[in-house]
């Protein structure tokens, strides 16, 4: 029985399906991202600037005061929320729909001893910026289990 290229392609497709069933998808290089492949998952950059840890997440079309929550708990900075669709979509009226909506959750690893008083969040032009002053140096007092960071519109 001769093996054709179609049999080989079918075998590769089967193997890839098995692989993606086993892998927790999607993941980021630094931290983890929770969402569905067809849902909204904001892009995020994590970097140091002047000794501070900075997390920037793209959140266009989101009200930072009502639709975003930033928390810090035991070395885990969590940005979660929801991008809501403003109007009901009638499929037959759309030529193309590329924007995605839904709940999202991004987790970024920070040093466990990060002082919650040194973490701030601001939102401007669709970008949420979370700043961890001092890059997460140890806090002098015992840290609470979870702290919510209020997002303020940038001036």
Order of alpha helices (4+ residues) and beta strands (2+ residues): alpha-beta-beta-beta-beta-beta-beta-beta-beta-beta-beta
